[in-house]
Amino acid sequence: MSKYKFCVFDFDLTLADSSKAILTCFKHILGKFGYAIPDDTTIYNTIGKTLVDSIDILTGIKNNPQREEMRVEYVKKADEVMAKDTFFYDDTLAMLQILQCAGVKVGIVSTKFRYRIVETFKCHTASFPVDLIVGGEDVTEPKPDPQGLELIIEKFGAAKADVLYIGDNYIDALTAQNAGVDFAAVTTGSTTKDEFKTYPNVYIGTSLTDIFQHL
């Protein structure tokens, strides 16, 4: 672990299971706007993509003309359910605290809004073991564009060789590759171990604890 002075994490399905809330929000907007509601797995597999891209996928309409209205409605529903129905994995908070105690700076880069991530921490824990967050409102291009990861590296004043990015989705693997930093995968999302093997990585683990026990 001494190799990395900065550990940056994706949020959804990497640090916390937000699937219950995300399914609730998508089912709400699809039903409200008159679209068929797909099975849970189809919705789950969009986690990690941008909200508007997910709307296009789930409605089957590219550049859906209603997607801005649907996005606004999604955010309204998320204000009700997202923080309370998102749950940190059992080892998340302890792992972040261990890293900080070891002198490692901890960051989050996510397509999720920064304020929503902060709200989730406040809802479920008194601790906040994170040094910096870059959320969807902080960038003009979403992952796998490296803009968010490069922004947090700049804010940290870090050398890329000292940075590890950890995520659950192939989009995170591509983001790390595009930014030129090391990547570790956790198989808590929809991307499988075999799929991760096709991308540059330093380790593929089943949990955060698994990853850091092997680095």
FIVEXVO-562267 format. One line per 4 residues: number of its first residue (from 0); their letters; for each residue x, y, z of N, C-alpha, C. Coordinates in Angstrom, 3 decimals, always signed. Atoms other than C-alpha are relative to their C-alpha. Layout:
NUM = a = X,Y,Z,X,Y,Z,X,Y,Z | ...
END
This chain:
0 = msky = +0.832,-1.206,+0.000,+0.000,+0.000,+0.000,+0.863,+1.250,+0.000 | -0.874,-1.171,-0.114,+2.992,+2.281,+0.524,+0.286,+0.642,-1.355 | -0.277,-0.553,+1.328,+3.322,+2.724,-3.249,-0.910,+1.186,-0.308 | +0.995,-1.015,+0.353,+0.196,+4.895,-3.408,-0.209,+0.983,+1.151
4 = kfcv = +0.230,-1.046,-0.991,-0.081,+8.195,-1.568,-1.401,+0.587,-0.117 | +1.342,-0.527,+0.258,-3.492,+8.978,-3.070,-0.871,-1.144,-0.525 | +0.952,+1.016,+0.448,-6.417,+6.548,-3.358,-1.317,+0.696,-0.327 | +1.214,-0.657,+0.480,-9.359,+7.758,-5.410,-1.011,-1.077,-0.370
8 = fdfd = +1.032,+1.007,+0.171,-12.632,+5.850,-5.501,-1.162,+0.513,-0.851 | +1.348,-0.209,+0.500,-15.717,+5.683,-7.637,-0.929,-0.107,+1.212 | +0.904,+0.066,-1.156,-18.826,+5.890,-5.418,-1.016,-1.139,-0.115 | +1.073,+0.990,+0.104,-21.856,+3.880,-6.587,+0.541,-1.391,-0.314
12 = ltla = -0.378,+1.414,+0.130,-21.288,+0.110,-6.193,+1.488,-0.253,+0.206 | -1.390,+0.161,-0.414,-17.675,+0.749,-5.193,+0.110,+0.208,+1.503 | +0.023,-0.278,-1.434,-18.073,+2.370,-1.782,-1.347,-0.322,+0.635 | +1.341,+0.165,-0.560,-21.814,+1.959,-1.383,-0.944,-0.639,-1.012
16 = dssk = +1.028,+0.616,+0.841,-24.752,-0.034,-2.714,-1.194,+0.948,-0.082 | +1.080,-0.968,+0.229,-27.133,+2.544,-4.156,-1.086,-0.571,-0.903 | +0.877,+0.581,+1.021,-29.022,+0.086,-6.348,-1.476,+0.104,+0.355 | +1.409,-0.093,-0.398,-32.254,+0.115,-4.333,-0.570,+1.367,-0.360
20 = ailt = +0.470,-1.358,+0.268,-32.563,+3.894,-4.611,-0.031,+0.297,-1.494 | -0.068,-0.257,+1.442,-31.510,+4.001,-8.267,-1.143,-0.698,-0.717 | +1.129,+0.714,+0.607,-34.064,+1.345,-9.223,-1.313,+0.725,+0.276 | +1.214,-0.740,-0.357,-36.748,+3.283,-7.357,-0.166,+1.237,-0.880
24 = cfkh = +0.063,-1.245,+0.773,-35.891,+6.521,-9.194,-0.307,-0.269,-1.479 | +0.247,+0.290,+1.411,-35.783,+4.963,-12.670,-1.410,-0.537,-0.230 | +1.360,+0.523,+0.152,-39.012,+3.029,-12.176,-1.027,+1.130,+0.116 | +0.899,-1.147,-0.171,-40.658,+6.244,-11.008,-0.097,+0.833,-1.276
28 = ilgk = +0.063,-0.895,+1.167,-39.667,+8.337,-14.017,-0.493,-0.733,-1.248 | +0.474,+0.748,+1.176,-40.255,+5.608,-16.594,-1.514,-0.156,+0.048 | +1.449,+0.127,-0.140,-43.743,+5.008,-15.240,-0.709,+1.322,-0.190 | +0.641,-1.325,+0.087,-44.541,+8.704,-14.942,-0.062,+0.506,-1.431
32 = fgya = -0.039,-0.482,+1.380,-43.535,+9.376,-18.551,-0.537,-1.025,-0.999 | +0.725,+0.927,+0.858,-45.371,+6.352,-19.894,+0.834,-1.044,-0.721 | -0.848,+1.015,+0.628,-42.501,+3.997,-20.724,-0.129,-1.332,+0.730 | -0.032,+1.320,-0.622,-42.360,+0.272,-20.101,+1.165,-0.051,+0.984
36 = ipdd = -1.044,+0.099,-1.017,-40.373,-0.538,-16.972,+0.731,-1.330,-0.185 | -0.755,+1.239,+0.226,-37.595,-3.054,-17.709,+0.259,-0.739,+1.308 | -0.318,+0.766,-1.205,-36.442,-5.752,-15.307,+1.131,+0.678,+0.774 | -0.970,-0.642,-0.887,-34.208,-4.819,-12.388,+1.434,-0.112,-0.518
40 = ttiy = -1.366,+0.197,+0.480,-31.066,-6.275,-13.982,+0.351,+0.997,-1.101 | -0.227,-0.954,+1.083,-31.437,-4.067,-17.068,+0.275,+1.393,+0.563 | -0.223,-1.300,-0.633,-31.715,-0.979,-14.863,+1.343,+0.003,+0.737 | -1.242,+0.122,-0.777,-28.878,-2.154,-12.597,+1.230,+0.153,-0.882
44 = ntig = -1.159,-0.013,+0.895,-26.548,-2.551,-15.557,+0.312,+1.386,-0.569 | -0.287,-1.373,+0.443,-26.841,+1.174,-16.360,+0.750,+0.803,+1.059 | -0.680,-0.738,-1.069,-25.306,+2.176,-13.015,+1.467,+0.205,-0.386 | -1.350,-0.372,+0.420,-22.052,+3.981,-13.729,-0.007,+0.871,-1.238
48 = ktlv = +0.148,-0.871,+1.160,-23.310,+5.643,-16.884,-0.616,+1.322,+0.458 | +0.659,-1.254,-0.353,-24.547,+9.221,-16.947,-1.499,-0.209,+0.039 | +1.452,+0.115,-0.130,-28.179,+9.766,-16.060,-0.697,+0.092,-1.351 | +0.676,-0.154,+1.292,-29.133,+10.964,-19.552,+0.284,-1.184,-0.922
52 = dsid = -0.289,+1.188,+0.800,-27.356,+8.044,-21.217,-0.843,-1.183,+0.467 | +0.818,+1.080,-0.541,-29.187,+5.657,-18.901,-1.457,+0.152,-0.426 | +1.379,-0.250,+0.448,-32.507,+7.294,-19.794,-0.165,-0.437,-1.441 | +0.068,+0.429,+1.410,-31.773,+6.769,-23.498,-0.032,-1.522,-0.114
56 = iltg = -0.069,+1.463,+0.048,-30.880,+3.118,-22.882,-1.320,-0.620,+0.461 | +1.184,+0.626,-0.600,-33.913,+2.363,-20.717,-1.282,+0.320,-0.747 | +1.177,-0.315,+0.822,-36.393,+4.113,-23.020,+0.148,-0.536,-1.414 | -0.240,+0.493,+1.357,-34.780,+2.702,-26.146,-0.011,+1.095,-1.049
60 = iknn = +0.046,-1.133,+0.929,-34.671,+6.188,-27.690,+1.270,+0.824,+0.156 | -1.228,-0.787,-0.050,-31.336,+7.801,-28.512,-0.325,+1.486,-0.051 | +0.278,-1.439,-0.113,-31.252,+11.505,-27.622,-1.480,+0.249,+0.245 | +1.432,-0.104,-0.338,-34.718,+11.087,-26.120,-0.372,+1.465,+0.260
64 = pqre = +0.352,-1.411,-0.162,-36.421,+14.495,-26.433,-0.565,+0.332,+1.389 | +0.536,-0.221,-1.344,-37.940,+14.022,-22.961,+1.059,-0.147,+1.086 | -0.932,+0.409,-1.027,-34.705,+13.189,-21.234,+0.346,+1.106,+0.996 | -0.269,-1.067,-0.961,-34.152,+16.626,-19.671,-1.128,+0.077,+1.037
68 = emrv = +1.128,+0.046,-0.943,-37.651,+16.539,-18.151,+0.121,-1.204,+0.921 | -0.146,+1.216,-0.789,-36.988,+12.985,-17.010,+1.159,+0.124,+0.988 | -1.139,-0.209,-0.895,-33.629,+13.973,-15.558,-0.408,+0.833,+1.204 | +0.451,-0.876,-1.086,-35.228,+16.759,-13.513,-0.885,-0.783,+0.975
72 = eyvk = +0.893,+0.795,-0.843,-37.900,+14.359,-12.243,+0.786,-1.041,+0.794 | -0.859,+0.967,-0.691,-35.231,+11.776,-11.389,+0.663,+0.658,+1.215 | -0.683,-0.699,-1.093,-33.336,+14.328,-9.296,-0.972,+0.300,+1.139 | +1.012,-0.262,-1.026,-36.542,+15.265,-7.456,-0.275,-1.255,+0.820
76 = kade = +0.249,+1.257,-0.707,-37.211,+11.620,-6.618,+1.223,-0.404,+0.809 | -1.236,+0.332,-0.712,-33.564,+11.109,-5.662,+0.148,+0.817,+1.277 | -0.032,-0.824,-1.207,-33.887,+13.987,-3.181,-0.757,-0.684,+1.143 | +0.816,+0.699,-1.003,-36.458,+11.804,-1.381,+0.660,-1.290,+0.488
80 = vmak = -0.375,+1.381,-0.339,-34.820,+8.372,-1.481,+1.487,-0.329,-0.074 | -1.352,+0.459,+0.326,-31.192,+8.352,-2.617,+0.884,-0.183,+1.229 | -0.908,+0.101,-1.144,-29.310,+9.072,+0.604,-0.452,-1.083,+0.974 | +0.468,+0.955,-1.022,-31.508,+7.005,+2.916,+0.016,-1.439,-0.486
84 = dtff = +0.021,+1.358,+0.542,-31.642,+4.000,+0.576,+1.311,-0.398,-0.675 | -1.351,+0.371,+0.425,-27.905,+3.947,-0.195,+0.752,-0.474,+1.237 | -0.611,+0.617,-1.175,-25.855,+1.724,+2.100,+1.478,-0.305,-0.260 | -1.428,+0.257,+0.131,-22.100,+1.662,+2.589,+0.275,-1.493,+0.203
88 = yddt = -0.418,+1.384,-0.217,-20.472,-1.739,+2.202,+0.649,-0.111,+1.385 | -0.407,+0.196,-1.393,-19.446,-3.250,+5.524,+1.411,+0.494,+0.297 | -1.396,-0.373,-0.268,-15.746,-2.492,+5.100,+0.364,+1.399,-0.473 | -0.335,-1.277,+0.642,-15.999,+0.906,+3.395,+0.551,+1.034,+0.968
92 = laml = -0.398,-1.095,-0.886,-15.807,+3.356,+6.278,+1.292,-0.330,+0.738 | -1.231,+0.400,-0.695,-13.154,+1.384,+8.152,+1.204,+0.084,-0.944 | -1.112,-0.021,+0.958,-11.031,+1.055,+5.002,+0.443,+1.427,-0.294 | -0.358,-1.397,+0.252,-11.189,+4.783,+4.262,+0.747,+0.604,+1.190
96 = qilq = -0.658,-0.512,-1.201,-10.234,+5.554,+7.859,+1.408,-0.567,+0.149 | -1.328,+0.631,-0.066,-7.339,+3.070,+7.755,+0.966,+0.690,-0.962 | -0.839,-0.679,+0.982,-6.007,+4.721,+4.613,+0.436,+1.369,+0.498 | -0.336,-1.331,-0.489,-6.192,+8.185,+6.125,+0.982,-0.059,+1.172
100 = cagv = -0.904,+0.142,-1.143,-4.515,+7.003,+9.332,+1.414,-0.370,-0.446 | -1.309,+0.371,+0.551,-1.710,+5.612,+7.170,+0.629,+1.136,-0.798 | -0.538,-1.163,+0.696,-1.214,+9.069,+5.652,-0.353,+0.068,-1.467 | +0.439,+0.006,+1.394,-2.928,+8.263,+2.358,-1.162,+0.983,-0.160
104 = kvgi = +1.106,-0.905,+0.293,-5.130,+10.992,+0.886,-1.100,-0.773,-0.737 | +1.150,+0.733,+0.538,-8.629,+9.734,-0.003,-0.879,+0.944,-0.811 | +0.875,-0.794,+0.851,-10.709,+11.067,-2.880,-1.098,-0.840,-0.622 | +1.089,+0.645,+0.730,-13.904,+10.251,-4.760,-0.194,+0.740,-1.308
108 = vstk = +0.373,-0.556,+1.301,-14.552,+10.803,-8.475,-1.180,-0.808,-0.511 | +1.233,+0.699,+0.347,-18.101,+9.960,-9.513,-0.838,+0.839,-0.946 | +0.983,-0.732,+0.800,-20.767,+10.858,-12.044,-1.133,+0.516,+0.882 | +1.014,-0.457,-0.958,-23.026,+11.294,-8.997,+0.350,+1.411,+0.462
112 = fryr = -0.243,-1.348,-0.494,-23.453,+14.843,-7.735,+0.784,-0.053,+1.314 | -0.813,-0.075,-1.222,-20.932,+15.811,-5.065,-0.878,+0.184,+1.237 | +0.851,-0.258,-1.168,-23.666,+17.126,-2.764,-0.753,-1.248,+0.426 | +0.721,+1.226,-0.321,-25.462,+13.791,-2.987,+0.897,-0.980,+0.762
116 = ivet = -0.950,+0.869,-0.702,-22.347,+11.905,-1.892,+0.181,+0.484,+1.435 | -0.136,-0.576,-1.344,-21.875,+14.266,+1.050,-1.252,-0.302,+0.820 | +1.280,+0.265,-0.665,-25.572,+13.855,+1.939,-0.078,-1.455,+0.479 | +0.032,+1.415,-0.363,-25.166,+10.062,+1.956,+0.870,-0.273,+1.213
120 = fkch = -0.848,+0.153,-1.184,-22.259,+10.212,+4.384,-0.705,+0.547,+1.238 | +0.665,-0.619,-1.154,-24.206,+12.559,+6.660,-1.182,-0.823,+0.487 | +1.197,+0.782,-0.337,-27.250,+10.280,+6.549,+0.348,-1.261,+0.783 | -0.300,+1.324,-0.534,-25.415,+7.132,+7.614,+1.156,-0.060,+0.991
124 = tasf = -1.152,+0.067,-0.894,-22.327,+8.070,+9.622,+0.383,+1.394,+0.483 | -0.487,-1.278,-0.529,-20.855,+10.779,+11.822,+1.380,+0.321,-0.548 | -1.347,-0.220,+0.510,-17.467,+10.313,+10.162,-0.043,+0.413,-1.469 | -0.107,-0.387,+1.411,-16.327,+11.736,+6.832,+1.449,-0.199,-0.427
128 = pvdl = -1.408,+0.313,+0.275,-13.066,+9.959,+5.941,+0.388,+0.183,-1.465 | -0.299,-0.318,+1.397,-12.666,+11.647,+2.545,+0.600,+1.402,-0.050 | -0.659,-1.295,+0.083,-10.318,+14.499,+1.650,-0.563,+0.882,-1.112 | +0.519,-0.768,+1.134,-11.720,+15.558,-1.743,-1.033,-0.819,-0.770
132 = ivgg = +1.000,+0.640,+0.861,-14.756,+14.789,-3.914,-0.134,+0.807,-1.279 | +0.358,-0.599,+1.286,-15.221,+15.515,-7.609,-1.245,-0.724,-0.500 | +1.270,+0.580,+0.419,-18.818,+14.964,-8.664,-0.406,+0.446,-1.391 | +0.488,-0.286,+1.348,-20.890,+15.256,-11.794,-0.119,+1.476,-0.313
136 = edvt = +0.157,-1.437,+0.232,-21.418,+18.988,-11.311,+1.338,+0.713,-0.158 | -1.321,-0.616,+0.046,-17.658,+19.603,-11.300,+0.706,-0.158,-1.343 | -0.647,+0.279,+1.289,-16.925,+18.438,-14.861,-0.957,+0.305,-1.153 | +0.814,-0.188,+1.202,-18.124,+19.091,-18.393,-0.095,-1.271,-0.822
140 = epkp = +0.005,+1.284,+0.704,-17.326,+15.583,-19.657,+0.006,-1.127,+1.023 | +0.060,+1.091,-0.975,-18.317,+12.419,-17.759,+1.031,-1.086,-0.297 | -0.824,+1.183,+0.245,-16.247,+9.268,-17.318,-0.575,-0.789,-1.180 | -1.428,+0.251,-0.194,-14.542,+7.606,-19.127,+0.940,+1.135,-0.410
144 = dpqg = -0.893,-1.148,+0.179,-13.256,+11.058,-20.061,+0.764,+0.199,+1.311 | -0.801,-0.075,-1.226,-10.399,+11.578,-17.568,-0.110,+1.333,+0.741 | +0.030,-1.348,-0.564,-11.406,+15.158,-16.721,-0.157,+0.006,+1.519 | +0.238,+0.017,-1.444,-12.737,+14.357,-13.241,+1.184,-0.527,+0.776
148 = leli = -1.155,+0.586,-0.671,-9.808,+12.164,-12.286,+1.202,+0.935,-0.086 | -1.106,-0.945,+0.137,-7.319,+14.683,-13.652,-0.208,+1.229,+0.884 | +0.299,-1.149,-0.860,-9.082,+17.460,-11.720,+0.372,-0.298,+1.450 | -0.318,+0.308,-1.403,-8.757,+15.655,-8.387,+1.502,-0.185,+0.187
152 = iekf = -1.462,+0.126,-0.064,-5.109,+14.808,-9.157,+0.635,+1.388,+0.106 | -0.494,-1.384,-0.047,-4.514,+18.515,-9.794,-0.255,+0.624,+1.373 | +0.346,-0.566,-1.310,-6.326,+19.500,-6.583,+0.885,-0.578,+1.101 | -0.878,+0.644,-0.975,-4.248,+16.994,-4.608,+1.457,+0.425,-0.178
156 = gaak = -1.397,-0.268,+0.298,-1.051,+18.162,-6.281,+0.805,-1.280,-0.068 | -0.592,+1.339,-0.002,-0.285,+14.500,-6.873,+0.730,-0.300,-1.296 | -0.611,+0.589,+1.185,+2.062,+12.760,-9.249,-0.837,-1.219,-0.385 | +0.869,+1.098,+0.426,+0.144,+10.240,-11.347,+0.508,-1.363,+0.456
160 = advl = -0.571,+1.264,-0.454,+2.522,+7.470,-10.312,-0.383,-0.327,+1.442 | +0.368,+0.182,-1.411,+1.329,+7.976,-6.715,-1.494,-0.215,+0.196 | +1.473,+0.055,-0.072,-2.389,+7.633,-7.555,-0.515,-1.380,-0.402 | +0.742,+1.215,+0.349,-4.591,+4.527,-7.514,-1.473,+0.349,-0.093
164 = yigd = +1.444,-0.193,+0.139,-8.144,+4.680,-8.853,-0.684,-1.350,+0.157 | +0.708,+1.242,-0.300,-10.584,+2.042,-7.592,-1.454,+0.135,-0.440 | +1.377,-0.061,+0.479,-13.896,+1.278,-9.301,-0.569,-1.373,-0.286 | +0.717,+1.260,+0.192,-16.496,-1.383,-10.009,-0.431,-0.237,-1.437
168 = nyid = +0.569,+0.035,+1.342,-17.212,-0.712,-13.676,+1.104,+0.156,-1.046 | -0.991,-0.146,+1.075,-15.327,-1.019,-16.948,+0.203,+1.466,-0.374 | -0.135,-1.437,+0.257,-16.006,+2.711,-17.359,+1.081,+0.596,+0.902 | -1.045,-0.464,-0.913,-13.794,+3.284,-14.303,+1.378,-0.448,-0.481
172 = alta = -1.271,+0.498,+0.536,-11.073,+1.107,-15.832,+0.471,+0.867,-1.163 | -0.337,-0.866,+1.131,-11.189,+3.191,-19.004,+0.407,+1.396,+0.472 | -0.316,-1.327,-0.538,-11.135,+6.407,-16.966,+1.436,+0.040,+0.512 | -1.362,+0.074,-0.523,-7.968,+5.358,-15.168,+1.006,-0.106,-1.141
176 = qnag = -0.894,+0.164,+1.153,-6.389,+4.264,-18.451,+0.169,+1.327,-0.735 | -0.050,-1.279,+0.703,-7.274,+7.584,-20.089,+0.757,+1.071,+0.788 | -0.699,-0.977,-0.844,-5.842,+9.516,-17.133,+1.463,-0.384,+0.221 | -1.371,+0.438,-0.185,-2.663,+7.447,-17.042,+0.357,-0.336,+1.431
180 = vdfa = -0.271,+0.407,-1.380,-3.022,+6.155,-13.478,-0.327,-1.484,+0.166 | +0.274,+1.405,-0.289,-3.090,+2.668,-11.964,-1.466,-0.182,+0.397 | +1.409,+0.304,-0.277,-6.459,+0.977,-11.553,-0.111,-1.328,+0.731 | +0.367,+1.246,-0.669,-7.805,-1.630,-9.144,-1.516,-0.150,-0.102
184 = avtt = +1.426,+0.258,+0.208,-11.173,-3.253,-9.776,-0.592,-0.740,+1.191 | +0.765,+0.746,-0.993,-13.760,-4.404,-7.278,-1.251,-0.522,-0.692 | +1.081,+0.639,+0.759,-16.399,-6.850,-8.538,-1.334,+0.081,+0.719 | +1.276,-0.216,-0.684,-19.302,-5.371,-6.578,-1.050,+0.613,-0.921
188 = gstt = +0.932,-0.552,+0.980,-20.881,-3.903,-9.720,-0.350,-1.024,-1.065 | +0.465,+0.883,+1.066,-22.046,-5.327,-13.033,+1.123,-0.514,-0.899 | -1.129,+0.451,+0.816,-18.581,-5.746,-14.618,+0.675,-1.190,+0.672 | -0.550,+1.229,-0.563,-17.166,-9.242,-14.129,+1.530,+0.022,+0.035
192 = kdef = -1.454,+0.124,-0.078,-13.623,-10.293,-13.277,+0.602,-0.238,-1.373 | -0.518,+0.287,+1.342,-13.136,-11.681,-16.784,-0.027,+1.238,-0.883 | +0.064,-1.242,+0.778,-14.272,-8.379,-18.303,+1.098,+0.965,+0.437 | -1.053,-0.887,-0.494,-11.878,-6.451,-16.066,+1.383,-0.420,-0.486
196 = ktyp = -1.311,+0.497,+0.435,-8.996,-8.653,-17.206,+0.417,+0.569,-1.357 | -0.318,-0.552,+1.316,-9.228,-7.006,-20.638,+0.490,+1.449,+0.091 | -0.465,-1.379,-0.209,-8.253,-3.629,-19.118,+1.228,-0.013,+0.908 | -1.148,-0.083,-0.905,-4.998,-2.557,-17.450,-0.463,+0.103,+1.453
200 = nvyi = +0.358,-0.053,-1.412,-5.222,-3.208,-13.694,+1.148,-0.538,+0.832 | -1.011,+0.528,-0.918,-3.011,-3.848,-10.686,-0.575,-1.110,+0.865 | +0.646,+1.082,-0.735,-5.554,-6.095,-8.943,-1.503,+0.048,-0.244 | +1.457,+0.122,+0.091,-9.125,-7.346,-9.266,-0.455,-0.722,+1.255
204 = gtsl = +0.423,+0.574,-1.272,-10.765,-7.963,-5.895,-1.501,-0.107,+0.135 | +1.429,+0.170,-0.263,-14.118,-8.985,-4.498,-0.538,+1.052,+0.965 | +0.388,-1.043,-0.958,-14.139,-6.180,-1.914,+1.167,+0.958,+0.155 | -1.083,-0.953,-0.257,-12.135,-3.159,-0.834,+1.070,-0.632,+0.875
208 = tdif = -0.959,+0.673,-0.867,-10.526,-5.226,+1.917,+0.885,-0.946,-0.796 | -0.739,+0.927,+0.854,-9.512,-7.842,-0.635,+1.065,+0.735,-0.811 | -0.949,-0.770,+0.812,-7.888,-5.211,-2.841,+1.205,+0.433,+0.834 | -1.100,-0.598,-0.754,-5.845,-3.555,-0.109,+0.822,-1.019,+0.765
212 = qhl = -0.811,+1.065,-0.572,-4.717,-6.841,+1.407,+1.023,-0.525,-1.006 | -0.867,+0.530,+1.050,-3.051,-7.614,-1.936,+0.870,+1.060,-0.675 | -0.812,-1.071,+0.584,-1.404,-4.270,-2.684,+1.122,+0.393,+0.958
END
